[in-house]
Structure formats: C-alpha cells, structure tokens
C-alpha cells in the first residue's frame, strides 16, 4: 500500500466511524496489542484478506492516537504472524497524519489448500477464525472440515449407506441409467457386466449403495437421511415471523422428499403454484402471462442446491430450504462455496465440483447438463425479464441465492430516493459491479435507466472518461 492510499483509508475509516469485513483497528499508542491471532486468522481465511490499522483508537471516537514505536511494532506483529500456521506474511506501510505515526499491516489471503490458517498456540479447533462483519468469530467444526474435505479430496457422495439396499431402487430409473452409460460411455459398453458398471460409476461400493446412488435411484432416500430433503414455505410478509391477515405464519408449507429428480420436479411445482403471474395484453389483443420468477432460473437454482449441497455427516440434519417472501425468494443449501471458487467468479470460471459422481449420474439421466452453465443461465434469465440481478452469497456455511421480484422493484422506484442514494453511494468512486449490487438491478437496466441519465445531466462522472467501456471504469459524484 502506498502512503497516500493509507492516508485516504484512515480518513475514510474516521469519516464512516466503522471497522468492517476487511478493516480492523488497534490503538497501539501504549504498546503492541497482545492478541492479534484471531484477526490474523480471520483475514487469512477470507479471499479478500484484510488490513489492520494501528494508531486509530475506536474507543476515542476513532481519533488518530499514533503508535508507540513503528519499528518495534512491526517486529512484534511479525513475531505474532510467525506463530500462525501457515505463517502470515504481513506487508507494512507507515505514514504520518497530524504529527502521529500510523502503521498498516496488510494480511494476504491464504491459499484454499492451506486453510484454515490458525494460531499454533491453541491448535486448529480453537485457533481458527472467520470474519463476520467487523468481528472475528471462532470457526465451527463444519467450517474447518470443509477445508479439510477439499484439501484431502474427500468425496462424501461416495460414502456408503450400510443399511440401504439396491432392491429398493427405482428399477426403471436404474435401467435407464445403465442404458445411458452404455450409449454414452462406449468403453463401458463391452466386456463389463452390469454389476461392474454400477461399481465403476460409483452407484455401488461392493454390495452396498453409495450416497450418490441412494439420492439418485432410491425410491425414498429420506428413509436413511430424513433431512436430505427440501423444506418450502411461503411467508406473508418480508421477514420470518410476520403473519398474514388471519395470523397465519405460512401461506404454504411443505416438506419435499424423494430422489433428487423427484424433489426437483416437486419444488418447481411448489414455486410455480405460489408465484404471482402478471398478465399483459398487447395492442393486438394477444395475452401474455409473465411469471414472478423466470422458470428456467428457478429450476437451475433448485438443481444447483440439490446437486452441490454438502452431503457430509456435518450437514445431515440440514435440508435445502426454499423461502418465498412478498418481495423475494431465497434458496438456501448447506455448504458454502467449494474449493477455489469465489462469489465474484461464479459462472465465469470452471469451479471445483463437490459431488462429481452425483453430478455425473444426473448428467447421464439428462437431469442436468453438468457444464457449469447454471449461474450464467440464472443471470441471463433475470436480465431478459428486466428483473433485479440475482444475489449470490455465503452466510456461515450456507450458500444462498436471492431472487427479487417486480414488487421489490416497484417499491425501489417509488420511494423517490434512488437517484440521491446512488449519488451518495458514489461519493467514493464505484465500479459497475458495486453499483449493480447496491441498486439490486441487472447491469443492463442499471446502466440504461440510472447511471446513463445521471452521467448525461452531469450529476455523475466517469473516472476514465476517454475509455467509457474500460473494465477499470468507476463512477463518482460530480
């Protein structure tokens, strides 16, 4: 970090009076803070890393108090960094503000294959942290396991289900699968018995079905795993707990069970049944019914949740959840992002696959394409429908997809403050992606209806005006 950038960061923190997901403040005017390992761990375990600012006192209204000795501080912070596993390599910057010396320590993200980064003094279980807002929270046993599972290439979809029996599989579906394998995997069409084929494709392990086999072919997988199902609810308001006119908590409430393809079909029907439809009659009198949420996007989101959820013993008590609110729908699946993929790169790069065998089975049954096209399809469907861009996020072990509907959009437009809110947001230069997330609209709609008019009337300006389509372009209040 350059000294000028550090100066700007300090001023921003003092202006907003807040720490954050990537900023931690330490006074350090008396001495080096003794306990940094929780923040060193949490910053190292998130893709964005983080910055510790020494010399800002949060308890004194974020005043610049300076550090006691910049050189000694860097030495002692480095000593604490070396007590982490793997060791943290902080990058220090020193600057002077108002006669006070400020020191920043940039903490880089640790490679996924080396996470979690933890304090060796207390061990992996008690020394691994995750950043939640402006707080460092101890990692759960599951969060630690998820890193181990990727590093050790643990395939939970291939674990056996000892009390399951192939005689309780759907014979027609299994026959379709075996034919598909022989047709599309030519090297398995000859000199391989059907029993060997099921072994090689991961449906069976000896005489025992695998979890993938059970979830795809069993007549009722929930006999073994009751929570490997879907709970679907429709809430009258915009938050859990709000009730309807008759004090009802749920307008509809259903537990969806069966094999994955059965659950997918039933969940699609549930969403369609509980979605509102807008009817448009054009100038020629032709009627068009427009669903609240694009059907293809709904299917892809539910399918992704079922195929890519975590199927380890740590999540056996957590179903996939579909929650339909008045202004949005949320689809939640156990297990955060798997491997090296990040939220920003979803749909742009080839991800690691948590349940490769399960995905392969469903591909051969033509339930899924297994070509990593789900996220791009969801985004495209919402943009074509002129709806707010879908939001993808991870919250403490859950991957969540949020679809906003036209009611939300109408409220956003009608409050009359959107233009001013965008201008206030752009007091600091903002990228297109930041604006897209802030407004909740698709990029096309946002640029056409909001950003371009503000540029044309001179209220907003580009940071790189001679290259309007630059990937580094930002927008700032004029």
NORHU-V77111 format. One record per backbone hydrogen bond with DSSP energy under -1.0 kcal/mol. CO is the residue of the C=O (numbers start at 1). NH is the residue of the N-H. If there is no record, write none. Layout:
co = (CO,CO)
nh = (NH,NH)
This chain:
co = (2,3,4,5,6,7,8,9,10,11,12,13,22,23,24,26,26,28,36,37,38,39,40,41,43,44,46,50,51,52,53,54,55,55,57,57,63,69,70,71,72,73,74,75,76,77,78,80,81,81,83,85,91,93,95,97,100,101,102,103,104,105,106,107,111,112,118,119,119,123,127,128,130,132,135,137,140,141,142,143,144,145,146,147,148,149,155,156,157,159,161,165,166,168,170,171,172,173,174,175,176,177,178,179,180,181,185,186,193,194,195,196,197,198,198,199,203,205,208,209,210,211,212,213,214,215,217,220,221,221,225,227,229,230,231,232,233,234,237,239,244,248,252,254,256,259,260,261,262,263,264,265,266,267,268,269,270,276,278,280,282,286,288,290,294,295,296,297,298,299,300,301,302,303,304,312,315,320,321,322,323,324,327,328,329,330,331,332,333,334,343,345,345,355,356,357,358,359,360,361,362,362,363,373,374,375,376,377,378,379,380,381,382,383,391,393,395,397,398,399,400,401,402,403,405,406,407,408,409,410,411,417,418,419,420,421,422,424,426,430,431,432,433,434,435,436,442,443,444,445,446,446,447,450,451,452,453,454,454,455,459,461,464,467,470,474,475,476)
nh = (6,7,8,9,10,11,12,13,14,15,16,17,51,20,53,55,56,68,40,41,42,43,44,45,46,110,49,107,24,105,26,103,65,66,62,63,57,73,74,75,76,77,78,79,80,81,82,83,84,88,120,118,106,104,102,100,97,67,95,54,93,52,91,50,114,115,85,122,123,127,119,139,137,135,132,130,144,145,146,147,148,149,150,151,152,154,158,159,212,211,164,168,169,219,174,175,176,177,178,179,180,181,182,183,184,185,188,189,197,198,199,200,201,203,204,202,210,208,205,161,214,215,216,217,218,260,170,223,224,225,228,229,320,256,322,254,324,251,326,242,247,244,234,232,230,263,264,265,266,267,268,269,270,271,272,273,274,292,290,288,285,282,280,278,298,299,300,301,302,303,304,305,306,307,308,315,318,231,332,233,330,235,405,325,403,323,401,321,399,310,346,348,349,359,360,361,362,363,364,365,367,368,366,377,378,379,380,381,382,383,384,385,387,386,402,400,398,335,395,333,393,331,391,329,409,410,411,412,413,414,415,421,422,423,424,425,426,427,477,475,435,436,437,438,439,440,446,447,448,449,450,451,452,454,455,456,457,459,460,458,478,476,467,470,473,463,430,461)
